[in-house]
């Protein structure tokens, strides 16, 4: 009788742990060179539309697909913090020293392994076009949901992308979004 009671208690504790809801968080990665109102707008939209409790702006020292950044890391982090100052649901984080990598897949692995979070990876439609070229891109889709924000001139190509065609709407959600149509690259030219 005593043995059965212990088994029952262990089973109940395990079931209760499994029932705990994971915290829904969004990850917006990039060099943020510079951070701008477009980053903030999609963060707010994702926060509201998908009921995300937290959005992490995961700043990278260098995007492997882009040229060298114009500002140093500290300047970019400070600029991000200035942009998000009144939005407590957004946190600026630099993970690369902690995870020894600048790859998105490694950040997803790091956050996923805690089993505390339901992960949403936020990108612009322009990034979806070449997403299949990202390091271990299928791992990102396996462990997070991809939220793709429309950008003027990219919708058609992004919906024809290898990633979208192979993943469909189960792991990739396309968000019609025309509020902001500016990129960090365009801002650097100003």
Phi and psi restraints in degrees (value plus and minus 20) as a CYANA .aco file:
   2 UNK   PHI     -82.1   -42.1
   2 UNK   PSI     -61.6   -21.6
   3 UNK   PHI     -82.8   -42.8
   3 UNK   PSI     -60.7   -20.7
   4 UNK   PHI     -86.1   -46.1
   4 UNK   PSI     -60.1   -20.1
   5 UNK   PHI     -83.1   -43.1
   5 UNK   PSI     -61.4   -21.4
   6 UNK   PHI     -84.7   -44.7
   6 UNK   PSI     -64.3   -24.3
   7 UNK   PHI     -79.3   -39.3
   7 UNK   PSI     -63.2   -23.2
   8 UNK   PHI     -81.6   -41.6
   8 UNK   PSI     -63.9   -23.9
   9 UNK   PHI     -83.7   -43.7
   9 UNK   PSI     -61.8   -21.8
  10 UNK   PHI     -84.0   -44.0
  10 UNK   PSI     -63.4   -23.4
  11 UNK   PHI     -82.8   -42.8
  11 UNK   PSI     -63.2   -23.2
  12 UNK   PHI     -83.7   -43.7
  12 UNK   PSI     -63.1   -23.1
  13 UNK   PHI     -82.1   -42.1
  13 UNK   PSI     -62.5   -22.5
  14 UNK   PHI     -84.1   -44.1
  14 UNK   PSI     -64.1   -24.1
  15 UNK   PHI     -82.6   -42.6
  15 UNK   PSI     -60.0   -20.0
  16 UNK   PHI     -84.3   -44.3
  16 UNK   PSI     -59.1   -19.1
  17 UNK   PHI     -85.4   -45.4
  17 UNK   PSI     -60.3   -20.3
  18 UNK   PHI     -88.9   -48.9
  18 UNK   PSI     -48.8    -8.8
  19 UNK   PHI     -95.7   -55.7
  19 UNK   PSI     -40.2    -0.2
  20 UNK   PHI     -78.5   -38.5
  20 UNK   PSI     110.3   150.3
  21 UNK   PHI     -94.5   -54.5
  21 UNK   PSI     119.9   159.9
  22 UNK   PHI     -98.6   -58.6
  22 UNK   PSI     128.9   168.9
  23 UNK   PHI     -97.5   -57.5
  23 UNK   PSI     107.4   147.4
  24 UNK   PHI    -103.9   -63.9
  24 UNK   PSI      97.3   137.3
  25 UNK   PHI    -147.1  -107.1
  25 UNK   PSI     128.5   168.5
  26 UNK   PHI    -127.8   -87.8
  26 UNK   PSI     127.3   167.3
  27 UNK   PHI    -143.1  -103.1
  27 UNK   PSI     101.3   141.3
  28 UNK   PHI    -135.4   -95.4
  28 UNK   PSI      87.5   127.5
  29 UNK   PHI    -119.2   -79.2
  29 UNK   PSI     137.8   177.8
  30 UNK   PHI     137.5   177.5
  30 UNK   PSI     158.6   198.6
  31 UNK   PHI    -102.9   -62.9
  31 UNK   PSI     -41.8    -1.8
  32 UNK   PHI      30.5    70.5
  32 UNK   PSI      35.4    75.4
  33 UNK   PHI    -139.5   -99.5
  33 UNK   PSI      58.8    98.8
  34 UNK   PHI    -116.8   -76.8
  34 UNK   PSI     145.3   185.3
  35 UNK   PHI     -88.3   -48.3
  35 UNK   PSI     127.3   167.3
  36 UNK   PHI    -169.5  -129.5
  36 UNK   PSI     159.3   199.3
  37 UNK   PHI     -84.6   -44.6
  37 UNK   PSI     -40.8    -0.8
  38 UNK   PHI     -86.6   -46.6
  38 UNK   PSI     -63.8   -23.8
  39 UNK   PHI     -79.9   -39.9
  39 UNK   PSI     -63.3   -23.3
  40 UNK   PHI     -86.8   -46.8
  40 UNK   PSI     -62.0   -22.0
  41 UNK   PHI     -83.4   -43.4
  41 UNK   PSI     -64.1   -24.1
  42 UNK   PHI     -91.6   -51.6
  42 UNK   PSI     -50.2   -10.2
  43 UNK   PHI     -84.9   -44.9
  43 UNK   PSI     -64.1   -24.1
  44 UNK   PHI     -84.3   -44.3
  44 UNK   PSI     -63.4   -23.4
  45 UNK   PHI     -81.9   -41.9
  45 UNK   PSI     -65.9   -25.9
  46 UNK   PHI     -84.4   -44.4
  46 UNK   PSI     -61.1   -21.1
  47 UNK   PHI     -78.0   -38.0
  47 UNK   PSI     -66.6   -26.6
  48 UNK   PHI     -97.0   -57.0
  48 UNK   PSI     -67.4   -27.4
  49 UNK   PHI     -91.1   -51.1
  49 UNK   PSI     -54.0   -14.0
  50 UNK   PHI    -131.0   -91.0
  50 UNK   PSI     -12.3    27.7
  51 UNK   PHI      35.5    75.5
  51 UNK   PSI      24.6    64.6
  52 UNK   PHI    -100.3   -60.3
  52 UNK   PSI     114.4   154.4
  53 UNK   PHI    -100.5   -60.5
  53 UNK   PSI     -46.4    -6.4
  54 UNK   PHI    -168.6  -128.6
  54 UNK   PSI     121.9   161.9
  55 UNK   PHI    -139.0   -99.0
  55 UNK   PSI     106.2   146.2
  56 UNK   PHI    -121.8   -81.8
  56 UNK   PSI     102.1   142.1
  57 UNK   PHI    -107.5   -67.5
  57 UNK   PSI      79.5   119.5
  58 UNK   PHI    -108.1   -68.1
  58 UNK   PSI      78.3   118.3
  59 UNK   PHI    -102.1   -62.1
  59 UNK   PSI     117.1   157.1
  60 UNK   PHI    -131.2   -91.2
  60 UNK   PSI     129.9   169.9
  61 UNK   PHI     -89.4   -49.4
  61 UNK   PSI     -55.1   -15.1
  62 UNK   PHI    -176.2  -136.2
  62 UNK   PSI     106.8   146.8
  63 UNK   PHI     -97.2   -57.2
  63 UNK   PSI     106.0   146.0
  64 UNK   PHI     -85.3   -45.3
  64 UNK   PSI     -35.5     4.5
  65 UNK   PHI    -118.1   -78.1
  65 UNK   PSI     -21.5    18.5
  66 UNK   PHI    -144.2  -104.2
  66 UNK   PSI     144.9   184.9
  67 UNK   PHI     -88.9   -48.9
  67 UNK   PSI     151.4   191.4
  68 UNK   PHI     -76.1   -36.1
  68 UNK   PSI     123.3   163.3
  69 UNK   PHI     -90.2   -50.2
  69 UNK   PSI     133.4   173.4
  70 UNK   PHI    -105.6   -65.6
  70 UNK   PSI     -45.1    -5.1
  71 UNK   PHI    -134.5   -94.5
  71 UNK   PSI     132.1   172.1
  72 UNK   PHI     -95.8   -55.8
  72 UNK   PSI     148.1   188.1
  73 UNK   PHI     -79.1   -39.1
  73 UNK   PSI     -65.2   -25.2
  74 UNK   PHI     -81.1   -41.1
  74 UNK   PSI     -62.9   -22.9
  75 UNK   PHI     -82.5   -42.5
  75 UNK   PSI     -61.3   -21.3
  76 UNK   PHI     -88.3   -48.3
  76 UNK   PSI     -58.8   -18.8
  77 UNK   PHI     -83.9   -43.9
  77 UNK   PSI     -65.3   -25.3
  78 UNK   PHI     -82.4   -42.4
  78 UNK   PSI     -59.8   -19.8
  79 UNK   PHI     -83.5   -43.5
  79 UNK   PSI     -62.6   -22.6
  80 UNK   PHI     -79.6   -39.6
  80 UNK   PSI     -65.9   -25.9
  81 UNK   PHI     -83.8   -43.8
  81 UNK   PSI     -55.0   -15.0
  82 UNK   PHI     -86.9   -46.9
  82 UNK   PSI     -62.2   -22.2
  83 UNK   PHI     -85.2   -45.2
  83 UNK   PSI     -58.4   -18.4
  84 UNK   PHI    -113.5   -73.5
  84 UNK   PSI     -16.2    23.8
  85 UNK   PHI     -64.2   -24.2
  85 UNK   PSI     -58.3   -18.3
  86 UNK   PHI    -119.2   -79.2
  86 UNK   PSI      -9.2    30.8
  87 UNK   PHI    -137.6   -97.6
  87 UNK   PSI      67.9   107.9
  88 UNK   PHI     -86.6   -46.6
  88 UNK   PSI     -37.0     3.0
  89 UNK   PHI    -101.0   -61.0
  89 UNK   PSI     -24.2    15.8
  90 UNK   PHI    -128.7   -88.7
  90 UNK   PSI     112.5   152.5
  91 UNK   PHI    -145.4  -105.4
  91 UNK   PSI     116.4   156.4
  92 UNK   PHI    -114.6   -74.6
  92 UNK   PSI     104.8   144.8
  93 UNK   PHI    -153.9  -113.9
  93 UNK   PSI     124.1   164.1
  94 UNK   PHI    -136.5   -96.5
  94 UNK   PSI      91.1   131.1
  95 UNK   PHI    -120.7   -80.7
  95 UNK   PSI     -32.2     7.8
  96 UNK   PHI     -80.2   -40.2
  96 UNK   PSI     -57.0   -17.0
  97 UNK   PHI     -88.7   -48.7
  97 UNK   PSI     -54.4   -14.4
  98 UNK   PHI     -92.2   -52.2
  98 UNK   PSI     -62.2   -22.2
  99 UNK   PHI    -121.2   -81.2
  99 UNK   PSI     -21.8    18.2
 100 UNK   PHI      35.7    75.7
 100 UNK   PSI      21.9    61.9
 101 UNK   PHI    -184.4  -144.4
 101 UNK   PSI     135.5   175.5
 102 UNK   PHI    -133.8   -93.8
 102 UNK   PSI      -3.6    36.4
 103 UNK   PHI    -108.8   -68.8
 103 UNK   PSI     114.4   154.4
 104 UNK   PHI     -78.8   -38.8
 104 UNK   PSI     -59.0   -19.0
 105 UNK   PHI     -81.0   -41.0
 105 UNK   PSI     -56.6   -16.6
 106 UNK   PHI     -91.3   -51.3
 106 UNK   PSI     -54.7   -14.7
 107 UNK   PHI     -86.7   -46.7
 107 UNK   PSI     -63.9   -23.9
 108 UNK   PHI     -79.6   -39.6
 108 UNK   PSI     -65.1   -25.1
 109 UNK   PHI     -78.9   -38.9
 109 UNK   PSI     -64.4   -24.4
 110 UNK   PHI     -81.1   -41.1
 110 UNK   PSI     -66.7   -26.7
 111 UNK   PHI     -93.6   -53.6
 111 UNK   PSI     -53.3   -13.3
 112 UNK   PHI     -88.7   -48.7
 112 UNK   PSI     -57.9   -17.9
 113 UNK   PHI     -85.9   -45.9
 113 UNK   PSI     -39.1     0.9
 114 UNK   PHI     -92.3   -52.3
 114 UNK   PSI     -39.9     0.1
 115 UNK   PHI      41.7    81.7
 115 UNK   PSI      -2.9    37.1
 116 UNK   PHI    -113.0   -73.0
 116 UNK   PSI     -40.3    -0.3
 117 UNK   PHI    -139.3   -99.3
 117 UNK   PSI     126.0   166.0
 118 UNK   PHI    -120.7   -80.7
 118 UNK   PSI      98.1   138.1
 119 UNK   PHI    -116.7   -76.7
 119 UNK   PSI     118.1   158.1
 120 UNK   PHI    -147.1  -107.1
 120 UNK   PSI     100.3   140.3
 121 UNK   PHI    -120.9   -80.9
 121 UNK   PSI     100.5   140.5
 122 UNK   PHI    -119.5   -79.5
 122 UNK   PSI     109.2   149.2
 123 UNK   PHI    -162.7  -122.7
 123 UNK   PSI     144.0   184.0
 124 UNK   PHI    -106.9   -66.9
 124 UNK   PSI     138.5   178.5
 125 UNK   PHI     -78.9   -38.9
 125 UNK   PSI     -51.0   -11.0
 126 UNK   PHI     -82.4   -42.4
 126 UNK   PSI     -53.3   -13.3
 127 UNK   PHI     -95.6   -55.6
 127 UNK   PSI     -46.1    -6.1
 128 UNK   PHI     -85.9   -45.9
 128 UNK   PSI     -51.9   -11.9
 129 UNK   PHI     -78.3   -38.3
 129 UNK   PSI     -59.0   -19.0
 130 UNK   PHI    -131.7   -91.7
 130 UNK   PSI      -4.9    35.1
 131 UNK   PHI     -78.6   -38.6
 131 UNK   PSI     -53.5   -13.5
 132 UNK   PHI     -85.3   -45.3
 132 UNK   PSI     -30.6     9.4
 133 UNK   PHI    -113.3   -73.3
 133 UNK   PSI     -27.2    12.8
 134 UNK   PHI     -89.2   -49.2
 134 UNK   PSI     129.4   169.4
 135 UNK   PHI     -80.8   -40.8
 135 UNK   PSI     101.5   141.5
 136 UNK   PHI      30.9    70.9
 136 UNK   PSI      27.8    67.8
 137 UNK   PHI     -80.5   -40.5
 137 UNK   PSI     -52.0   -12.0
 138 UNK   PHI     -87.5   -47.5
 138 UNK   PSI     -50.4   -10.4
 139 UNK   PHI     -85.1   -45.1
 139 UNK   PSI     -58.8   -18.8
 140 UNK   PHI     -81.4   -41.4
 140 UNK   PSI     -64.3   -24.3
 141 UNK   PHI     -89.4   -49.4
 141 UNK   PSI     -49.4    -9.4
 142 UNK   PHI     -91.5   -51.5
 142 UNK   PSI     -55.2   -15.2
 143 UNK   PHI    -126.8   -86.8
 143 UNK   PSI     -23.7    16.3
 144 UNK   PHI    -167.0  -127.0
 144 UNK   PSI     144.5   184.5
 145 UNK   PHI    -118.0   -78.0
 145 UNK   PSI     115.7   155.7
 146 UNK   PHI    -114.3   -74.3
 146 UNK   PSI     103.3   143.3
 147 UNK   PHI    -129.6   -89.6
 147 UNK   PSI      97.6   137.6
 148 UNK   PHI    -128.9   -88.9
 148 UNK   PSI     103.2   143.2
 149 UNK   PHI    -117.6   -77.6
 149 UNK   PSI     108.9   148.9
 150 UNK   PHI     -79.5   -39.5
 150 UNK   PSI     123.0   163.0
 151 UNK   PHI    -152.2  -112.2
 151 UNK   PSI     118.7   158.7
 152 UNK   PHI     -70.8   -30.8
 152 UNK   PSI     105.3   145.3
 153 UNK   PHI      70.5   110.5
 153 UNK   PSI     -21.7    18.3
 154 UNK   PHI    -136.3   -96.3
 154 UNK   PSI     -31.8     8.2
 155 UNK   PHI     -77.6   -37.6
 155 UNK   PSI     -72.3   -32.3
 156 UNK   PHI     -78.7   -38.7
 156 UNK   PSI     -67.8   -27.8
 157 UNK   PHI     -86.3   -46.3
 157 UNK   PSI     -59.1   -19.1
 158 UNK   PHI     -88.9   -48.9
 158 UNK   PSI     -55.7   -15.7
 159 UNK   PHI     -93.0   -53.0
 159 UNK   PSI     -36.4     3.6
 160 UNK   PHI    -116.9   -76.9
 160 UNK   PSI     -19.2    20.8
 161 UNK   PHI     -86.1   -46.1
 161 UNK   PSI     135.8   175.8
 162 UNK   PHI     -78.5   -38.5
 162 UNK   PSI     -61.9   -21.9
 163 UNK   PHI     -83.5   -43.5
 163 UNK   PSI     -67.9   -27.9
 164 UNK   PHI     -85.5   -45.5
 164 UNK   PSI     -63.5   -23.5
 165 UNK   PHI     -82.6   -42.6
 165 UNK   PSI     -59.1   -19.1
 166 UNK   PHI    -104.4   -64.4
 166 UNK   PSI     -37.7     2.3
 167 UNK   PHI    -126.3   -86.3
 167 UNK   PSI     -58.2   -18.2
 168 UNK   PHI      48.3    88.3
 168 UNK   PSI    -183.5  -143.5
 169 UNK   PHI    -103.3   -63.3
 169 UNK   PSI     -23.1    16.9
 170 UNK   PHI     -89.1   -49.1
 170 UNK   PSI     -61.1   -21.1
 171 UNK   PHI    -135.8   -95.8
 171 UNK   PSI     -32.7     7.3
 172 UNK   PHI    -140.1  -100.1
 172 UNK   PSI     102.4   142.4
 173 UNK   PHI    -133.7   -93.7
 173 UNK   PSI     103.4   143.4
 174 UNK   PHI    -115.8   -75.8
 174 UNK   PSI     105.6   145.6
 175 UNK   PHI    -130.1   -90.1
 175 UNK   PSI      99.4   139.4
 176 UNK   PHI     -86.0   -46.0
 176 UNK   PSI     103.8   143.8
 177 UNK   PHI    -173.8  -133.8
 177 UNK   PSI      88.9   128.9
 178 UNK   PHI    -139.0   -99.0
 178 UNK   PSI      -6.5    33.5
 179 UNK   PHI     -88.1   -48.1
 179 UNK   PSI     -58.4   -18.4
 180 UNK   PHI    -152.0  -112.0
 180 UNK   PSI     111.6   151.6
 181 UNK   PHI    -153.6  -113.6
 181 UNK   PSI      46.0    86.0
 182 UNK   PHI    -162.3  -122.3
 182 UNK   PSI     128.4   168.4
 183 UNK   PHI    -138.9   -98.9
 183 UNK   PSI     143.3   183.3
 184 UNK   PHI     -81.4   -41.4
 184 UNK   PSI     -56.4   -16.4
 185 UNK   PHI     -81.0   -41.0
 185 UNK   PSI     -62.5   -22.5
 186 UNK   PHI     -85.1   -45.1
 186 UNK   PSI     -60.4   -20.4
 187 UNK   PHI     -84.8   -44.8
 187 UNK   PSI     -56.3   -16.3
 188 UNK   PHI     -85.1   -45.1
 188 UNK   PSI     -46.4    -6.4
 189 UNK   PHI     -97.6   -57.6
 189 UNK   PSI     -38.6     1.4
